[in-house]
Amino acid sequence: MSNFTHNAEAGKLTAARRWLRLIRPSHQHSAFSATILLMVAMVLSRIVGYVREAYTAWAFGAGSTTDAYIAAFQIPDFLAYLVAGGTISITFVSIYTRFLAEKRVEDAQKTFSVIISVMTLVLGIGVILAEIFAPQITRLMFHNFKPAQLDLCVRLTRVLLPAQIFFYVGGIVAAVLSSRRLFLFPALGPLIYNGFIILGGVTLSRSLGIAALAYGALIGTFVGPFLINAIGAARVGTGFSISFDVRNPAFREWVRMSIPLMVGVSLVSADDWILRYFASDAAGAISHINYAKRLLQVPIAILGQAVGQASLPFFARLFGEKRLTEFADTVNGSVYRTAAAALLASSLMMAAALPLIDLVYRLPHGHFVFADSQATATFFFWFSLSLVFWAAQGLYARAFYAAGNTLTPMVASSLITVASLPIYRALYHAFSAVGLALASDVGIAANCLAMAILVNQRKLVPWTELQWKELGKATITAVVAGVLSYRVASAVMVSGSRIADIKALGLIGITWAGAVAAGLWLTQSQLPGDLRRRKSPVLPKAAEKQVEELTKGIVP
């Protein structure tokens, strides 16, 4: 009996050590542990992000002042996209990972130094120019803002612009850590960033008003995305020296891969810009759309971003080693599980839109009223339709990036973005601001389908190997569960009462869970087993075995 107890305690101790090892800064992660860590970090980040948005809604509501604050991110975001594109976590990771796999550590360090030095200079010049011409650019982007609203937007824009330098440099350093399979410090950055925005609002809002949030964001980018990753890089001995050696072959390769991402405009990024441009006609519309999109980012982060961020180094390694069959299986397996989970989640989100929005945003004694909940819930309902496409498109895009091809996906995304503009305009004029949500769904669905078609045509990831039958079962189950949940919830009149919100969410949750369980059982779906099995959410069984062999002797 004592031996049994001793063995049980030893087992618990071993399990505890195994989990504690995941949060050790120097721990080199496998695909499975990286995805688990990033999912947990994403969940925590979105929780803190929700607190940030809830505080903003409580303190400032959804009027013209909040519209100006949200719009102030437009120029900084556009500048970062124009200069940096997707190069932080995409092209650089592919090159740096290849160097590490080939034991060319010195070449990796030189490339790291050149890219940071050159691009910090370029981005710095861009920030200075944007600071000077902020009034003219803001007036062009938000021509319907009133003079006072426009002045506030310009002032906040100028506060936020320098943050892009810290975002960029921190992102490059985070990419170095990710390439070394060190994910803890990159995972902490967003948490710290959101925390400082809240701290800025709580401590400075009385004296600075909504500008306190902007100053909090500026300080947060320095401490979070930049400083915490720099500390992590220093701990693992990542060297840096100022270098403007633009003749470096790897730097030129990086530029060649990055130009399409800098020149092209992906709807994934442009969607928010387009929505804000059209929504500026109506006071509060930008805020309502923003609150809905931010809440949508929670499942997108869990189902898409965490898996995508963790998967890219492993995608790049498999492709770089010419294990193309495993590469294709890996991507298809990731898309199947992610898309199926997203379909089920979207049905729950659509059914629970109003009580969920009302419960999480309309706080006591705040400026966000029930009418704001209704408007925001309408946007959230329609945005939720596109969750599966938001989640899947990132994985298809990373398949291209891991293969060193940035031109094809960016040309396709740019064409789709341009073609989507008339759709945004037409649906906006036909259905007012709600039409913008519908146009967003159409655009991101087209973007995802284009990525899937192109990656299949290039014979990288054949879509015939995707588990379409299982996805069909998940779709049927999601539709039935969503409709039943919505019908049952309609028995509770949601009219601004906290009790009514909780009752409605309880009925929806129970009905949805029961319908999903019954649907997956009746269709004999393999999804529960695929999601429950202790294997990498990124790598299928064959590829996971290979990764374990690669990391044997390296991962403690």
Secondary structure, 3 states (H helix, E strand, C coil): CHHHHHHHHHHHHHHHHHHHHHCCCCCCCCHHHHHHHHHHHHHHHHHHHHHHHHHHHHHHCCCHHHHHHHHCCHHHHHHHHHHHCCCCCCHHHHHHHHHHHCCCHHHHHHHHHHHHHHHHHHHHHHHHHHHHHHHHHHHHHCCCCCHHHHHHHHHHHHHHCCHHHHHHHHHHHHHHHHHCCCCHHHHHHHHHHHHHHHHHHHHHHHHHCCHHHHHHHHHHHHHHHHHHHHHHHHHCCCCCCCCCCCCCHHHHHHHHHHHHHHHCCCHHHHHHHHHHHHHCCCCCHHHHHHHHHHHHHHHHHHHHHHHHHHHHHHHHHHHHCCCHHHHHHHHHHHHHHHHHHHHHHHHHHHHCHHHHHHHHHCCCCCCCCHHHHHHHHHHHHHHHHHHHHHHHHHHHHHHHHHCCCCHHHHHHHHHHHHHHHHHHHHHHHHHCHHHHHHHHHHHHHHHHHHHHHHHHHCCCCCHHHCCHHHHHHHHHHHHHHHHHHHHHHCCCCCCCCHHHHHHHHHHHHHHHHHHHHHHHHHCCCCHHHHHHCCCCCCCCHHHHHHHHHHHCCCCC
